């Protein structure tokens, strides 16, 4: 599932909580947050603390997977950067930009 907004993240957590038949109170206690905080998070509050968010998703058995999206070559006007190759060149002392 691709999450791009606080509202979508809160909705996904709420959906998982309901799927597990857990109350907000039970999840809040397991995650070490207040029920009021959990309610705000599930509603999509954009200023929630990331540490608490990670505690809640862990309590719900949700894994967070981050990925970097490269801009398309057509939109940037150049080929995507191959970070692995750049690091290999640097490690081998072939980086002439330094």
N, CA, C and O atoms as a GROMACS GRO file, in nm:
protein
  392
    1UNK      N    1   0.085  -0.117   0.000
    1UNK     CA    2   0.000   0.000   0.000
    1UNK      C    3   0.089   0.124   0.000
    1UNK      O    4   0.186   0.131   0.076
    2UNK      N    5   0.058   0.217  -0.082
    2UNK     CA    6   0.134   0.340  -0.092
    2UNK      C    7   0.063   0.448  -0.010
    2UNK      O    8  -0.055   0.477  -0.033
    3UNK      N    9   0.135   0.506   0.085
    3UNK     CA   10   0.081   0.609   0.173
    3UNK      C   11   0.153   0.739   0.143
    3UNK      O   12   0.276   0.744   0.145
    4UNK      N   13   0.078   0.845   0.114
    4UNK     CA   14   0.141   0.973   0.081
    4UNK      C   15   0.091   1.089   0.165
    4UNK      O   16   0.143   1.200   0.154
    5UNK      N   17  -0.010   1.066   0.251
    5UNK     CA   18  -0.062   1.175   0.332
    5UNK      C   19  -0.084   1.127   0.476
    5UNK      O   20  -0.100   1.007   0.500
    6UNK      N   21  -0.084   1.220   0.572
    6UNK     CA   22  -0.115   1.182   0.710
    6UNK      C   23  -0.254   1.118   0.721
    6UNK      O   24  -0.274   1.025   0.799
    7UNK      N   25  -0.348   1.169   0.644
    7UNK     CA   26  -0.484   1.114   0.648
    7UNK      C   27  -0.484   0.968   0.602
    7UNK      O   28  -0.551   0.884   0.663
    8UNK      N   29  -0.412   0.937   0.496
    8UNK     CA   30  -0.406   0.800   0.445
    8UNK      C   31  -0.338   0.707   0.545
    8UNK      O   32  -0.379   0.592   0.561
    9UNK      N   33  -0.233   0.755   0.613
    9UNK     CA   34  -0.165   0.674   0.712
    9UNK      C   35  -0.256   0.645   0.831
    9UNK      O   36  -0.262   0.532   0.880
   10UNK      N   37  -0.325   0.747   0.878
   10UNK     CA   38  -0.419   0.729   0.988
   10UNK      C   39  -0.532   0.634   0.953
   10UNK      O   40  -0.572   0.551   1.034
   11UNK      N   41  -0.583   0.647   0.831
   11UNK     CA   42  -0.691   0.560   0.785
   11UNK      C   43  -0.643   0.415   0.775
   11UNK      O   44  -0.717   0.322   0.808
   12UNK      N   45  -0.520   0.395   0.731
   12UNK     CA   46  -0.466   0.259   0.721
   12UNK      C   47  -0.451   0.197   0.860
   12UNK      O   48  -0.481   0.080   0.880
   13UNK      N   49  -0.404   0.275   0.954
   13UNK     CA   50  -0.390   0.225   1.091
   13UNK      C   51  -0.526   0.194   1.152
   13UNK      O   52  -0.543   0.091   1.217
   14UNK      N   53  -0.622   0.282   1.130
   14UNK     CA   54  -0.758   0.258   1.181
   14UNK      C   55  -0.818   0.132   1.119
   14UNK      O   56  -0.881   0.052   1.188
   15UNK      N   57  -0.798   0.115   0.989
   15UNK     CA   58  -0.848  -0.004   0.922
   15UNK      C   59  -0.786  -0.132   0.978
   15UNK      O   60  -0.856  -0.231   0.999
   16UNK      N   61  -0.656  -0.129   1.001
   16UNK     CA   62  -0.588  -0.247   1.057
   16UNK      C   63  -0.636  -0.274   1.199
   16UNK      O   64  -0.657  -0.390   1.237
   17UNK      N   65  -0.654  -0.169   1.278
   17UNK     CA   66  -0.704  -0.187   1.415
   17UNK      C   67  -0.841  -0.253   1.414
   17UNK      O   68  -0.868  -0.345   1.491
   18UNK      N   69  -0.926  -0.206   1.326
   18UNK     CA   70  -1.060  -0.265   1.316
   18UNK      C   71  -1.055  -0.408   1.265
   18UNK      O   72  -1.131  -0.494   1.310
   19UNK      N   73  -0.965  -0.435   1.171
   19UNK     CA   74  -0.948  -0.570   1.119
   19UNK      C   75  -0.908  -0.666   1.230
   19UNK      O   76  -0.948  -0.783   1.231
   20UNK      N   77  -0.828  -0.616   1.324
   20UNK     CA   78  -0.783  -0.698   1.437
   20UNK      C   79  -0.884  -0.698   1.552
   20UNK      O   80  -0.861  -0.764   1.654
   21UNK      N   81  -0.994  -0.627   1.536
   21UNK     CA   82  -1.099  -0.616   1.639
   21UNK      C   83  -1.043  -0.563   1.771
   21UNK      O   84  -1.074  -0.614   1.879
   22UNK      N   85  -0.958  -0.459   1.760
   22UNK     CA   86  -0.899  -0.396   1.878
   22UNK      C   87  -0.964  -0.261   1.901
   22UNK      O   88  -1.002  -0.192   1.807
   23UNK      N   89  -0.977  -0.224   2.027
   23UNK     CA   90  -1.029  -0.092   2.061
   23UNK      C   91  -0.916   0.009   2.055
   23UNK      O   92  -0.798  -0.027   2.059
   24UNK      N   93  -0.953   0.136   2.045
   24UNK     CA   94  -0.850   0.239   2.050
   24UNK      C   95  -0.776   0.235   2.184
   24UNK      O   96  -0.656   0.257   2.189
   25UNK      N   97  -0.848   0.208   2.288
   25UNK     CA   98  -0.784   0.202   2.420
   25UNK      C   99  -0.678   0.093   2.426
   25UNK      O  100  -0.570   0.114   2.482
   26UNK      N  101  -0.707  -0.023   2.369
   26UNK     CA  102  -0.612  -0.134   2.372
   26UNK      C  103  -0.487  -0.102   2.290
   26UNK      O  104  -0.375  -0.129   2.335
   27UNK      N  105  -0.504  -0.043   2.173
   27UNK     CA  106  -0.389  -0.009   2.089
   27UNK      C  107  -0.309   0.104   2.154
   27UNK      O  108  -0.186   0.101   2.154
   28UNK      N  109  -0.377   0.202   2.208
   28UNK     CA  110  -0.309   0.314   2.274
   28UNK      C  111  -0.223   0.263   2.389
   28UNK      O  112  -0.109   0.306   2.405
   29UNK      N  113  -0.277   0.173   2.468
   29UNK     CA  114  -0.201   0.118   2.579
   29UNK      C  115  -0.080   0.038   2.530
   29UNK      O  116   0.030   0.052   2.584
   30UNK      N  117  -0.099  -0.043   2.428
   30UNK     CA  118   0.011  -0.124   2.374
   30UNK      C  119   0.122  -0.037   2.315
   30UNK      O  120   0.239  -0.073   2.321
   31UNK      N  121   0.084   0.077   2.258
   31UNK     CA  122   0.181   0.166   2.193
   31UNK      C  123   0.237   0.271   2.288
   31UNK      O  124   0.333   0.341   2.254
   32UNK      N  125   0.179   0.283   2.405
   32UNK     CA  126   0.227   0.384   2.500
   32UNK      C  127   0.185   0.526   2.465
   32UNK      O  128   0.258   0.622   2.492
   33UNK      N  129   0.068   0.539   2.404
   33UNK     CA  130   0.014   0.672   2.371
   33UNK      C  131  -0.123   0.686   2.435
   33UNK      O  132  -0.181   0.588   2.482
   34UNK      N  133  -0.174   0.806   2.437
   34UNK     CA  134  -0.308   0.825   2.493
   34UNK      C  135  -0.412   0.792   2.386
   34UNK      O  136  -0.384   0.794   2.267
   35UNK      N  137  -0.532   0.761   2.432
   35UNK     CA  138  -0.641   0.733   2.339
   35UNK      C  139  -0.672   0.858   2.258
   35UNK      O  140  -0.702   0.848   2.138
   36UNK      N  141  -0.666   0.975   2.321
   36UNK     CA  142  -0.692   1.100   2.248
   36UNK      C  143  -0.589   1.120   2.136
   36UNK      O  144  -0.624   1.164   2.026
   37UNK      N  145  -0.462   1.088   2.164
   37UNK     CA  146  -0.358   1.101   2.061
   37UNK      C  147  -0.388   1.005   1.946
   37UNK      O  148  -0.377   1.042   1.829
   38UNK      N  149  -0.424   0.881   1.980
   38UNK     CA  150  -0.454   0.781   1.876
   38UNK      C  151  -0.572   0.824   1.791
   38UNK      O  152  -0.572   0.805   1.669
   39UNK      N  153  -0.673   0.883   1.854
   39UNK     CA  154  -0.790   0.932   1.780
   39UNK      C  155  -0.747   1.039   1.680
   39UNK      O  156  -0.791   1.037   1.565
   40UNK      N  157  -0.663   1.132   1.723
   40UNK     CA  158  -0.614   1.238   1.633
   40UNK      C  159  -0.532   1.179   1.519
   40UNK      O  160  -0.545   1.221   1.404
   41UNK      N  161  -0.446   1.082   1.550
   41UNK     CA  162  -0.364   1.018   1.448
   41UNK      C  163  -0.452   0.947   1.344
   41UNK      O  164  -0.432   0.964   1.224
   42UNK      N  165  -0.549   0.870   1.390
   42UNK     CA  166  -0.638   0.799   1.299
   42UNK      C  167  -0.720   0.895   1.212
   42UNK      O  168  -0.762   0.859   1.102
   43UNK      N  169  -0.743   1.016   1.262
   43UNK     CA  170  -0.818   1.116   1.187
   43UNK      C  171  -0.730   1.189   1.085
   43UNK      O  172  -0.780   1.268   1.005
   44UNK      N  173  -0.599   1.163   1.089
   44UNK     CA  174  -0.510   1.224   0.991
   44UNK      C  175  -0.442   1.351   1.034
   44UNK      O  176  -0.399   1.430   0.950
   45UNK      N  177  -0.431   1.374   1.165
   45UNK     CA  178  -0.365   1.495   1.214
   45UNK      C  179  -0.222   1.500   1.156
   45UNK      O  180  -0.145   1.406   1.175
   46UNK      N  181  -0.187   1.608   1.087
   46UNK     CA  182  -0.058   1.613   1.018
   46UNK      C  183   0.063   1.640   1.107
   46UNK      O  184   0.176   1.627   1.061
   47UNK      N  185   0.042   1.676   1.233
   47UNK     CA  186   0.155   1.711   1.319
   47UNK      C  187   0.186   1.608   1.426
   47UNK      O  188   0.247   1.642   1.528
   48UNK      N  189   0.146   1.484   1.406
   48UNK     CA  190   0.175   1.382   1.505
   48UNK      C  191   0.324   1.349   1.507
   48UNK      O  192   0.393   1.363   1.406
   49UNK      N  193   0.372   1.306   1.622
   49UNK     CA  194   0.514   1.274   1.640
   49UNK      C  195   0.547   1.139   1.576
   49UNK      O  196   0.478   1.040   1.601
   50UNK      N  197   0.651   1.136   1.495
   50UNK     CA  198   0.684   1.015   1.418
   50UNK      C  199   0.718   0.897   1.510
   50UNK      O  200   0.686   0.783   1.477
   51UNK      N  201   0.781   0.921   1.622
   51UNK     CA  202   0.812   0.811   1.715
   51UNK      C  203   0.686   0.743   1.766
   51UNK      O  204   0.682   0.620   1.778
   52UNK      N  205   0.586   0.821   1.794
   52UNK     CA  206   0.458   0.764   1.839
   52UNK      C  207   0.388   0.691   1.725
   52UNK      O  208   0.327   0.586   1.746
   53UNK      N  209   0.396   0.747   1.606
   53UNK     CA  210   0.336   0.681   1.489
   53UNK      C  211   0.399   0.543   1.472
   53UNK      O  212   0.328   0.444   1.451
   54UNK      N  213   0.531   0.536   1.480
   54UNK     CA  214   0.599   0.407   1.464
   54UNK      C  215   0.562   0.310   1.575
   54UNK      O  216   0.552   0.190   1.550
   55UNK      N  217   0.540   0.359   1.696
   55UNK     CA  218   0.497   0.272   1.805
   55UNK      C  219   0.358   0.215   1.778
   55UNK      O  220   0.333   0.097   1.804
   56UNK      N  221   0.269   0.297   1.725
   56UNK     CA  222   0.133   0.251   1.695
   56UNK      C  223   0.136   0.149   1.582
   56UNK      O  224   0.073   0.043   1.593
   57UNK      N  225   0.207   0.179   1.473
   57UNK     CA  226   0.207   0.083   1.362
   57UNK      C  227   0.273  -0.048   1.404
   57UNK      O  228   0.232  -0.154   1.358
   58UNK      N  229   0.373  -0.041   1.490
   58UNK     CA  230   0.435  -0.165   1.539
   58UNK      C  231   0.335  -0.244   1.624
   58UNK      O  232   0.329  -0.367   1.614
   59UNK      N  233   0.258  -0.176   1.706
   59UNK     CA  234   0.157  -0.243   1.789
   59UNK      C  235   0.050  -0.309   1.703
   59UNK      O  236  -0.012  -0.406   1.745
   60UNK      N  237   0.029  -0.257   1.583
   60UNK     CA  238  -0.070  -0.312   1.492
   60UNK      C  239  -0.010  -0.416   1.396
   60UNK      O  240  -0.082  -0.473   1.313
   61UNK      N  241   0.120  -0.440   1.406
   61UNK     CA  242   0.184  -0.537   1.319
   61UNK      C  243   0.204  -0.487   1.177
   61UNK      O  244   0.208  -0.566   1.083
   62UNK      N  245   0.215  -0.356   1.162
   62UNK     CA  246   0.236  -0.296   1.031
   62UNK      C  247   0.384  -0.267   1.014
   62UNK      O  248   0.447  -0.210   1.103
   63UNK      N  249   0.440  -0.306   0.901
   63UNK     CA  250   0.579  -0.274   0.869
   63UNK      C  251   0.582  -0.151   0.780
   63UNK      O  252   0.501  -0.136   0.689
   64UNK      N  253   0.676  -0.063   0.806
   64UNK     CA  254   0.694   0.056   0.725
   64UNK      C  255   0.812   0.032   0.632
   64UNK      O  256   0.921  -0.002   0.677
   65UNK      N  257   0.790   0.049   0.504
   65UNK     CA  258   0.893   0.025   0.403
   65UNK      C  259   0.910   0.153   0.322
   65UNK      O  260   0.816   0.198   0.256
   66UNK      N  261   1.027   0.212   0.328
   66UNK     CA  262   1.053   0.335   0.253
   66UNK      C  263   1.126   0.302   0.124
   66UNK      O  264   1.210   0.212   0.120
   67UNK      N  265   1.093   0.375   0.020
   67UNK     CA  266   1.166   0.360  -0.106
   67UNK      C  267   1.186   0.497  -0.168
   67UNK      O  268   1.106   0.589  -0.148
   68UNK      N  269   1.293   0.507  -0.241
   68UNK     CA  270   1.325   0.633  -0.308
   68UNK      C  271   1.274   0.623  -0.451
   68UNK      O  272   1.304   0.526  -0.522
   69UNK      N  273   1.200   0.722  -0.492
   69UNK     CA  274   1.150   0.726  -0.629
   69UNK      C  275   1.240   0.818  -0.709
   69UNK      O  276   1.255   0.936  -0.677
   70UNK      N  277   1.298   0.764  -0.812
   70UNK     CA  278   1.381   0.843  -0.901
   70UNK      C  279   1.291   0.920  -0.996
   70UNK      O  280   1.190   0.868  -1.043
   71UNK      N  281   1.327   1.045  -1.024
   71UNK     CA  282   1.249   1.116  -1.126
   71UNK      C  283   1.270   1.047  -1.260
   71UNK      O  284   1.377   0.993  -1.287
   72UNK      N  285   1.168   1.050  -1.342
   72UNK     CA  286   1.182   0.984  -1.472
   72UNK      C  287   1.286   1.059  -1.555
   72UNK      O  288   1.301   1.180  -1.543
   73UNK      N  289   1.359   0.985  -1.639
   73UNK     CA  290   1.464   1.044  -1.723
   73UNK      C  291   1.405   1.152  -1.814
   73UNK      O  292   1.470   1.253  -1.840
   74UNK      N  293   1.284   1.130  -1.860
   74UNK     CA  294   1.221   1.227  -1.951
   74UNK      C  295   1.193   1.358  -1.880
   74UNK      O  296   1.212   1.465  -1.939
   75UNK      N  297   1.148   1.353  -1.755
   75UNK     CA  298   1.114   1.477  -1.686
   75UNK      C  299   1.236   1.551  -1.636
   75UNK      O  300   1.233   1.674  -1.625
   76UNK      N  301   1.344   1.481  -1.605
   76UNK     CA  302   1.463   1.548  -1.553
   76UNK      C  303   1.562   1.584  -1.664
   76UNK      O  304   1.651   1.666  -1.643
   77UNK      N  305   1.547   1.523  -1.781
   77UNK     CA  306   1.638   1.550  -1.890
   77UNK      C  307   1.769   1.474  -1.880
   77UNK      O  308   1.860   1.499  -1.959
   78UNK      N  309   1.780   1.382  -1.784
   78UNK     CA  310   1.902   1.303  -1.771
   78UNK      C  311   1.869   1.166  -1.716
   78UNK      O  312   1.759   1.141  -1.666
   79UNK      N  313   1.966   1.078  -1.725
   79UNK     CA  314   1.948   0.942  -1.675
   79UNK      C  315   1.947   0.944  -1.522
   79UNK      O  316   2.013   1.028  -1.462
   80UNK      N  317   1.875   0.852  -1.458
   80UNK     CA  318   1.878   0.843  -1.312
   80UNK      C  319   2.019   0.809  -1.264
   80UNK      O  320   2.093   0.738  -1.332
   81UNK      N  321   2.056   0.860  -1.148
   81UNK     CA  322   2.187   0.836  -1.090
   81UNK      C  323   2.192   0.696  -1.031
   81UNK      O  324   2.101   0.655  -0.958
   82UNK      N  325   2.297   0.623  -1.063
   82UNK     CA  326   2.318   0.490  -1.006
   82UNK      C  327   2.407   0.506  -0.883
   82UNK      O  328   2.529   0.511  -0.895
   83UNK      N  329   2.344   0.514  -0.764
   83UNK     CA  330   2.418   0.538  -0.642
   83UNK      C  331   2.517   0.427  -0.610
   83UNK      O  332   2.625   0.454  -0.558
   84UNK      N  333   2.482   0.303  -0.640
   84UNK     CA  334   2.574   0.192  -0.614
   84UNK      C  335   2.703   0.209  -0.692
   84UNK      O  336   2.811   0.188  -0.638
   85UNK      N  337   2.693   0.247  -0.819
   85UNK     CA  338   2.812   0.268  -0.901
   85UNK      C  339   2.896   0.383  -0.848
   85UNK      O  340   3.019   0.375  -0.844
   86UNK      N  341   2.830   0.491  -0.807
   86UNK     CA  342   2.904   0.604  -0.753
   86UNK      C  343   2.979   0.566  -0.627
   86UNK      O  344   3.095   0.605  -0.610
   87UNK      N  345   2.915   0.489  -0.539
   87UNK     CA  346   2.982   0.446  -0.417
   87UNK      C  347   3.097   0.352  -0.447
   87UNK      O  348   3.202   0.359  -0.383
   88UNK      N  349   3.080   0.262  -0.545
   88UNK     CA  350   3.188   0.172  -0.584
   88UNK      C  351   3.308   0.252  -0.636
   88UNK      O  352   3.422   0.223  -0.600
   89UNK      N  353   3.281   0.352  -0.720
   89UNK     CA  354   3.388   0.436  -0.773
   89UNK      C  355   3.460   0.509  -0.660
   89UNK      O  356   3.583   0.517  -0.660
   90UNK      N  357   3.385   0.560  -0.566
   90UNK     CA  358   3.445   0.630  -0.453
   90UNK      C  359   3.532   0.536  -0.371
   90UNK      O  360   3.645   0.571  -0.335
   91UNK      N  361   3.479   0.417  -0.341
   91UNK     CA  362   3.555   0.319  -0.262
   91UNK      C  363   3.684   0.277  -0.332
   91UNK      O  364   3.784   0.249  -0.266
   92UNK      N  365   3.683   0.274  -0.464
   92UNK     CA  366   3.800   0.233  -0.541
   92UNK      C  367   3.891   0.350  -0.574
   92UNK      O  368   3.992   0.332  -0.642
   93UNK      N  369   3.858   0.471  -0.526
   93UNK     CA  370   3.941   0.587  -0.550
   93UNK      C  371   3.931   0.643  -0.689
   93UNK      O  372   4.017   0.721  -0.730
   94UNK      N  373   3.826   0.604  -0.764
   94UNK     CA  374   3.812   0.652  -0.901
   94UNK      C  375   3.721   0.774  -0.911
   94UNK      O  376   3.687   0.816  -1.022
   95UNK      N  377   3.680   0.830  -0.800
   95UNK     CA  378   3.590   0.946  -0.803
   95UNK      C  379   3.673   1.072  -0.823
   95UNK      O  380   3.738   1.119  -0.729
   96UNK      N  381   3.672   1.127  -0.944
   96UNK     CA  382   3.754   1.242  -0.974
   96UNK      C  383   3.683   1.374  -0.944
   96UNK      O  384   3.734   1.481  -0.979
   97UNK      N  385   3.567   1.368  -0.880
   97UNK     CA  386   3.497   1.490  -0.844
   97UNK      C  387   3.541   1.540  -0.707
   97UNK      O  388   3.506   1.652  -0.668
   98UNK      N  389   3.617   1.460  -0.632
   98UNK     CA  390   3.657   1.495  -0.497
   98UNK      C  391   3.784   1.576  -0.499
   98UNK      O  392   3.834   1.614  -0.393
   0.00000   0.00000   0.00000
